[in-house]
Amino acid sequence: MPDFPLEDFVPPPERLLRRLMAPSRWYFSPQISGTEHVNPARPALFVGNHALFGIIDSPLFVSALYRQTGVYPRSLGDHFHFRTPGWGRLLTHFGAVPGTRENCHALMAARQHVLVFPGGAREVAKRRDEINRLVWKKRTGFAYMAISHGYDIIPFASVGCDEAFDILYDGNDFTASRLGRSLLRLPRARQALRNGDLFMPWVKGLGPLPLPRPEPFHFRIGAPIATDAAPWAGRQDETQVLWDLREQVAGTIEGMISDLARDRDVARPQMSRWRRWLT
Protein backbone atom coordinates (compact mmCIF):
# COMPACT_ATOMS: atom_id res chain seq x y z
CA MET A 1 0.00 0.00 0.00
CA PRO A 2 1.25 3.54 -0.69
CA ASP A 3 2.10 5.68 2.33
CA PHE A 4 0.01 8.63 1.12
CA PRO A 5 -3.70 9.09 0.28
CA LEU A 6 -3.61 8.61 -3.49
CA GLU A 7 -7.27 9.30 -4.11
CA ASP A 8 -7.41 12.56 -2.13
CA PHE A 9 -5.07 14.65 -4.26
CA VAL A 10 -6.41 17.32 -6.61
CA PRO A 11 -3.86 19.48 -8.50
CA PRO A 12 -3.87 23.12 -7.45
CA PRO A 13 -5.60 25.55 -9.81
CA GLU A 14 -3.14 26.71 -12.45
CA ARG A 15 -4.04 30.31 -11.68
CA LEU A 16 -3.06 29.85 -8.02
CA LEU A 17 0.25 28.26 -8.94
CA ARG A 18 0.95 31.06 -11.40
CA ARG A 19 0.38 33.68 -8.69
CA LEU A 20 2.55 31.84 -6.17
CA MET A 21 5.40 31.50 -8.65
CA ALA A 22 5.16 35.05 -10.05
CA PRO A 23 8.08 36.50 -7.99
CA SER A 24 10.31 33.55 -8.86
CA ARG A 25 9.37 33.76 -12.55
CA TRP A 26 10.19 37.48 -12.60
CA TYR A 27 13.53 36.96 -10.89
CA PHE A 28 14.75 33.94 -12.87
CA SER A 29 12.94 34.54 -16.18
CA PRO A 30 12.49 30.80 -16.92
CA GLN A 31 12.09 29.56 -20.47
CA ILE A 32 10.82 26.12 -21.45
CA SER A 33 11.04 24.34 -24.79
CA GLY A 34 10.04 20.91 -26.06
CA THR A 35 6.51 20.89 -24.65
CA GLU A 36 5.32 19.44 -27.97
CA HIS A 37 6.75 16.12 -26.71
CA VAL A 38 4.18 15.97 -23.87
CA ASN A 39 0.91 14.15 -24.47
CA PRO A 40 -1.46 14.89 -21.56
CA ALA A 41 -3.52 11.82 -22.44
CA ARG A 42 -0.51 9.46 -22.23
CA PRO A 43 0.87 9.34 -18.68
CA ALA A 44 4.66 9.45 -18.54
CA LEU A 45 7.61 9.43 -16.17
CA PHE A 46 9.47 12.74 -16.34
CA VAL A 47 13.16 12.22 -15.53
CA GLY A 48 15.57 15.13 -15.10
CA ASN A 49 18.67 16.59 -13.53
CA HIS A 50 18.41 18.05 -10.04
CA ALA A 51 20.00 21.47 -9.56
CA LEU A 52 21.88 22.80 -6.55
CA PHE A 53 19.62 22.72 -3.44
CA GLY A 54 16.71 21.48 -5.58
CA ILE A 55 14.04 23.81 -4.22
CA ILE A 56 14.26 26.62 -6.78
CA ASP A 57 14.22 25.05 -10.22
CA SER A 58 11.78 22.18 -9.55
CA PRO A 59 8.71 24.35 -8.78
CA LEU A 60 9.50 26.56 -11.78
CA PHE A 61 9.66 23.55 -14.08
CA VAL A 62 6.42 22.04 -12.78
CA SER A 63 4.68 25.40 -13.01
CA ALA A 64 5.82 25.99 -16.61
CA LEU A 65 4.88 22.44 -17.62
CA TYR A 66 1.44 22.79 -16.02
CA ARG A 67 0.82 26.18 -17.60
CA GLN A 68 1.75 25.11 -21.13
CA THR A 69 0.49 21.50 -21.26
CA GLY A 70 -2.05 21.08 -18.46
CA VAL A 71 0.09 18.23 -17.05
CA TYR A 72 0.76 18.36 -13.30
CA PRO A 73 3.13 15.49 -12.42
CA ARG A 74 3.33 13.91 -8.98
CA SER A 75 6.88 14.35 -7.73
CA LEU A 76 8.79 11.57 -5.98
CA GLY A 77 10.84 13.17 -3.19
CA ASP A 78 13.64 12.12 -0.89
CA HIS A 79 12.44 10.81 2.48
CA PHE A 80 14.15 13.52 4.52
CA HIS A 81 11.78 16.13 3.02
CA PHE A 82 8.76 14.40 4.53
CA ARG A 83 10.35 14.05 7.95
CA THR A 84 10.82 17.83 8.17
CA PRO A 85 7.94 19.43 10.15
CA GLY A 86 5.87 21.80 8.06
CA TRP A 87 7.95 21.36 4.92
CA GLY A 88 6.84 17.78 4.37
CA ARG A 89 3.20 18.74 4.76
CA LEU A 90 3.61 21.57 2.25
CA LEU A 91 5.15 19.23 -0.33
CA THR A 92 2.37 16.71 0.20
CA HIS A 93 -0.21 19.46 -0.28
CA PHE A 94 1.29 20.15 -3.70
CA GLY A 95 1.31 16.51 -4.72
CA ALA A 96 4.78 15.27 -3.83
CA VAL A 97 5.13 11.82 -2.27
CA PRO A 98 8.00 9.90 -0.65
CA GLY A 99 10.05 8.23 -3.35
CA THR A 100 9.38 4.55 -2.71
CA ARG A 101 8.61 1.80 -5.21
CA GLU A 102 5.25 1.24 -3.53
CA ASN A 103 4.26 4.87 -4.04
CA CYS A 104 5.48 4.92 -7.61
CA HIS A 105 3.60 1.68 -8.36
CA ALA A 106 0.41 3.23 -6.96
CA LEU A 107 0.78 6.41 -9.03
CA MET A 108 1.47 4.49 -12.22
CA ALA A 109 -1.33 2.02 -11.58
CA ALA A 110 -3.61 5.07 -11.33
CA ARG A 111 -2.14 6.31 -14.66
CA GLN A 112 -0.84 9.57 -13.25
CA HIS A 113 2.09 11.56 -14.60
CA VAL A 114 5.12 11.16 -12.36
CA LEU A 115 8.33 13.19 -11.95
CA VAL A 116 11.59 11.89 -10.53
CA PHE A 117 15.16 13.09 -10.09
CA PRO A 118 17.28 9.90 -9.93
CA GLY A 119 20.14 11.85 -8.31
CA GLY A 120 17.95 12.62 -5.30
CA ALA A 121 19.41 14.43 -2.33
CA ARG A 122 23.00 13.63 -3.32
CA GLU A 123 22.59 15.53 -6.59
CA VAL A 124 21.32 18.69 -4.88
CA ALA A 125 24.33 18.63 -2.50
CA LYS A 126 26.63 19.61 -5.37
CA ARG A 127 30.40 19.64 -5.25
CA ARG A 128 32.37 22.28 -7.14
CA ASP A 129 33.07 19.93 -10.05
CA GLU A 130 29.45 18.82 -10.40
CA ILE A 131 27.87 21.97 -11.83
CA ASN A 132 25.38 20.97 -14.54
CA ARG A 133 26.36 17.33 -14.13
CA LEU A 134 24.28 14.26 -13.31
CA VAL A 135 25.12 12.54 -10.03
CA TRP A 136 23.06 9.37 -10.29
CA LYS A 137 25.46 6.81 -8.84
CA LYS A 138 24.21 3.35 -9.92
CA ARG A 139 20.49 4.04 -9.71
CA THR A 140 18.22 2.28 -12.18
CA GLY A 141 14.97 2.21 -10.19
CA PHE A 142 13.22 4.69 -12.49
CA ALA A 143 13.96 2.44 -15.48
CA TYR A 144 12.54 -0.56 -13.63
CA MET A 145 9.35 1.29 -12.77
CA ALA A 146 8.85 2.65 -16.28
CA ILE A 147 9.26 -0.75 -17.96
CA SER A 148 7.10 -2.48 -15.33
CA HIS A 149 4.18 -0.18 -16.17
CA GLY A 150 4.93 0.44 -19.85
CA TYR A 151 5.38 4.14 -19.15
CA ASP A 152 7.07 6.50 -21.55
CA ILE A 153 10.15 8.17 -20.07
CA ILE A 154 10.29 11.86 -20.91
CA PRO A 155 13.80 13.23 -20.23
CA PHE A 156 14.14 16.89 -19.36
CA ALA A 157 17.05 19.19 -18.52
CA SER A 158 17.52 22.47 -16.68
CA VAL A 159 20.36 24.97 -16.49
CA GLY A 160 20.71 28.22 -14.60
CA CYS A 161 20.25 27.30 -10.96
CA ASP A 162 23.72 25.79 -10.55
CA GLU A 163 25.27 29.00 -11.89
CA ALA A 164 23.23 31.21 -9.54
CA PHE A 165 25.68 30.39 -6.72
CA ASP A 166 29.41 30.02 -6.14
CA ILE A 167 30.33 27.06 -3.96
CA LEU A 168 32.73 28.04 -1.20
CA TYR A 169 32.87 24.81 0.81
CA ASP A 170 31.44 21.48 -0.32
CA GLY A 171 30.99 17.92 0.84
CA ASN A 172 34.46 16.92 -0.27
CA ASP A 173 35.94 19.69 1.89
CA PHE A 174 33.82 18.55 4.81
CA THR A 175 34.68 14.85 4.65
CA ALA A 176 38.39 15.69 4.28
CA SER A 177 38.36 18.03 7.29
CA ARG A 178 39.22 17.04 10.85
CA LEU A 179 35.70 18.02 11.98
CA GLY A 180 34.08 16.03 9.20
CA ARG A 181 36.12 12.92 9.90
CA SER A 182 35.32 13.17 13.60
CA LEU A 183 31.59 13.62 13.05
CA LEU A 184 31.35 10.82 10.53
CA ARG A 185 32.75 8.40 13.10
CA LEU A 186 29.54 8.92 15.09
CA PRO A 187 26.81 6.52 13.93
CA ARG A 188 24.00 9.03 14.35
CA ALA A 189 25.80 11.79 12.43
CA ARG A 190 26.93 9.36 9.77
CA GLN A 191 23.36 8.19 9.28
CA ALA A 192 21.92 11.73 9.22
CA LEU A 193 24.51 12.87 6.66
CA ARG A 194 24.50 9.56 4.74
CA ASN A 195 28.26 9.31 5.06
CA GLY A 196 28.63 12.92 3.96
CA ASP A 197 26.40 12.71 0.88
CA LEU A 198 23.84 15.08 2.44
CA PHE A 199 26.31 17.79 3.40
CA MET A 200 24.89 20.90 1.72
CA PRO A 201 27.56 23.22 0.37
CA TRP A 202 28.22 26.70 1.73
CA VAL A 203 27.64 29.17 -1.06
CA LYS A 204 27.54 32.82 -2.01
CA GLY A 205 25.39 34.39 -4.69
CA LEU A 206 24.49 38.07 -4.59
CA GLY A 207 27.75 39.51 -3.38
CA PRO A 208 28.76 37.68 -0.19
CA LEU A 209 25.17 36.65 0.59
CA PRO A 210 23.86 33.07 0.19
CA LEU A 211 21.08 34.37 -2.06
CA PRO A 212 20.90 33.27 -5.70
CA ARG A 213 21.86 35.61 -8.49
CA PRO A 214 19.07 36.21 -11.09
CA GLU A 215 20.57 33.75 -13.55
CA PRO A 216 18.00 32.95 -16.27
CA PHE A 217 16.67 29.39 -16.02
CA HIS A 218 16.19 27.29 -19.14
CA PHE A 219 14.28 24.01 -19.31
CA ARG A 220 14.11 21.61 -22.23
CA ILE A 221 11.92 18.53 -22.65
CA GLY A 222 13.16 15.73 -24.86
CA ALA A 223 11.35 13.21 -27.00
CA PRO A 224 9.65 10.39 -25.07
CA ILE A 225 11.30 6.99 -24.84
CA ALA A 226 8.62 4.29 -25.10
CA THR A 227 9.21 1.33 -22.79
CA ASP A 228 6.18 -0.71 -23.89
CA ALA A 229 7.96 -1.83 -27.06
CA ALA A 230 11.28 -3.40 -28.05
CA PRO A 231 13.94 -3.43 -26.79
CA TRP A 232 12.59 -2.61 -23.31
CA ALA A 233 9.12 -4.16 -22.94
CA GLY A 234 8.83 -6.86 -20.27
CA ARG A 235 12.55 -6.83 -19.43
CA GLN A 236 12.51 -4.94 -16.12
CA ASP A 237 14.25 -7.83 -14.34
CA GLU A 238 17.31 -7.77 -16.60
CA THR A 239 20.10 -5.75 -15.03
CA GLN A 240 21.84 -4.87 -18.29
CA VAL A 241 18.58 -3.70 -19.87
CA LEU A 242 17.93 -1.36 -16.95
CA TRP A 243 21.46 0.00 -17.17
CA ASP A 244 21.19 0.51 -20.94
CA LEU A 245 17.93 2.44 -20.52
CA ARG A 246 19.41 4.49 -17.70
CA GLU A 247 22.40 5.40 -19.86
CA GLN A 248 20.19 6.36 -22.81
CA VAL A 249 18.13 8.69 -20.61
CA ALA A 250 21.24 10.12 -18.94
CA GLY A 251 22.93 10.72 -22.29
CA THR A 252 19.88 12.53 -23.62
CA ILE A 253 19.72 14.79 -20.56
CA GLU A 254 23.45 15.53 -20.70
CA GLY A 255 23.13 16.48 -24.36
CA MET A 256 20.26 18.84 -23.61
CA ILE A 257 22.20 20.42 -20.72
CA SER A 258 25.11 21.15 -23.07
CA ASP A 259 22.78 22.61 -25.70
CA LEU A 260 20.95 24.79 -23.19
CA ALA A 261 24.18 26.12 -21.68
CA ARG A 262 25.47 27.01 -25.15
CA ASP A 263 22.21 28.67 -26.19
CA ARG A 264 22.08 30.63 -22.94
CA ASP A 265 25.61 31.94 -23.40
CA VAL A 266 24.77 33.05 -26.95
CA ALA A 267 21.68 34.90 -25.68
CA ARG A 268 23.40 36.49 -22.69
CA PRO A 269 24.17 39.83 -24.44
CA GLN A 270 20.41 40.31 -24.93
CA MET A 271 19.66 40.10 -21.20
CA SER A 272 18.44 43.21 -19.45
CA ARG A 273 21.14 45.47 -18.07
CA TRP A 274 20.24 44.88 -14.40
CA ARG A 275 20.30 41.11 -14.87
CA ARG A 276 23.67 41.18 -16.65
CA TRP A 277 25.06 43.35 -13.86
CA LEU A 278 23.89 41.04 -11.08
CA THR A 279 24.96 37.83 -12.81
Sequence and secondary structure as in RCSB ss.txt:
>XXXX:A:sequence
MPDFPLEDFVPPPERLLRRLMAPSRWYFSPQISGTEHVNPARPALFVGNHALFGIIDSPLFVSALYRQTGVYPRS
LGDHFHFRTPGWGRLLTHFGAVPGTRENCHALMAARQHVLVFPGGAREVAKRRDEINRLVWKKRTGFAYMAISHG
YDIIPFASVGCDEAFDILYDGNDFTASRLGRSLLRLPRARQALRNGDLFMPWVKGLGPLPLPRPEPFHFRIGAPI
ATDAAPWAGRQDETQVLWDLREQVAGTIEGMISDLARDRDVARPQMSRWRRWLT
>XXXX:A:secstr
  SS GGG     HHHHHHHHHHHHHHH  EEE GGG  TTS EEEEE   SSSSSHHHHHHHHHHHHH    EE
EE HHHHTSTTHHHHHHHTT EE  HHHHHHHHHTT  EEE TTHHHHHS  GGGTT    TT  HHHHHHHHHT
 EEEEEEEESTGGGSEEEE HHHHHHSHHHHHHTTSHHHHHHHTTTTT   EEE STTSSS      EEEE   B
 SSSTTTTT TT HHHHHHHHHHHHHHHHHHHHHHHHHHHHHGGGS HHHHHH 
